[in-house]
Amino acid sequence: MNKESVEQLIDRYLAGKCTSKEKALIERFYMEEVLNRKLPQGDADPMLAKNAIWKVISNTTQSNPAFKPNKIFRFYKAIAVAAALIIVVGLAFYFYPQPIINRNQIVKQEQHIDINPGGNKAVLTLGNGKQIILNDVQDGVLANESGVIIKKTKSGQLVYSTTRGYKLGDDLSFNTITTPKGGQYQVILPDGTSIWLNAATKVRFPVRFTGKERNVSLTGEAYFEVAKNKRMPLKVSSSEQVIEVLGTHFNINSYADESSLKTTLLEGSVRVLAQTGSGKRNVILKPGEQSAVGSELKVAKADLEEVMAWKNNKFTFNSQPLEGIMRQVSRWYNVDVEYKGDISGKEFTGSISRYADVSQVLKMLEFTNLVHFKIKERRIIVMP
């Protein structure tokens, strides 16, 4: 692709002729590159912007001879559409310089006290009711219940391993792991099943699986990698649904403040049994599919990158409404969100580490100039 082709792509974007995938790529790349200070922001001259982007392209290809032609094409396209956004934002600064500058100055003044991201925080409740704050206790053995040793590892995992001290006649103990807002944790059950808990999540399970089923209950969001056992399927109960699996990888988002309960399958197969407004429904998901339980049970293709971003320590938004983004921010940074003015209908695309301070996440969203923020203690004020 030559410089002329790059400019043509920019012109197509400005004319609104890009596909939805190209649009998402444009906005996401722009936010990432400006945040990393690789691209300028606010250039009102289209030709200067195009020349700046072309310089980035040329330098990249010269400094990296291994850059393959097909990768170069994708890189050209991403850079080119980023240039288009520079032009758009730059024109906004050109025509409306004073209000935008003043607003950003106010936001910077309010953000001198930043908010740190969440981390490995959780509370373990044993069968006898004793609570252990996992982020406060030392690594090592924490308890022994029903012939199962419960151990905290250096890597921040809670591991359950069986011993020979359990008799079938003994009472079976149930444990609960709860993450607060601003917390996450991983647990490995005695059968080898791994569960990653997102913020504001609770999982309850027996310390040892017996009988014909492995039963787990969930509120919040968690990712499961289930150990295979054809003779003992795993059932995950959450709100208005039950997931039945033999061995597979899937994510469940069952937060009460979301519009629907979503289950996303990455590997294997699961059966979703749901109670909807029109009665009981069930469906078998295939890899890459997502079920949504609300008034009805619906199945659609999933955006796996967006769904699994939290587990991969990222925020990733692909044309996502601002309200949904701010719910994630609220849970992970343990903050309240207040809206002043109408922000309905605003969608954003971008990606940033979940370990960035909250001001960096807000800064990424502000690059579109569609929304602005103030931080007051542990409260984020959203303004159009």
Secondary structure by P-SEA (a helix, b strand, c coil): ccaaaaaaaaaaaaaccccaaaaaaaaaaaaaaaaacccccccccaaaaaaaaaaaaaaaaaacccccaaaaaaaaaaaaaaaaaaaaaaaaaaaccaaaaaaaaaaaaaacbbbbbbcccbbbbccccccccccccccccccccccbbbbbcccbbbbbbcccccccccbbbbbbbbbcccccbbbbcccbbbbbbccbbbbbbbcccccccbbbbbcccccccccccccbbbbbbcccbbbbbccccbbbbbcccccbbbbbbccbbbbbbbbccccbbbbbbcccbbbbbccbbbbccccccccccccccbbbbccccaaaaaaaaaaaabbbbbbccccccccccccccccccaaaaaaaaaccccccccccccbbbbcc
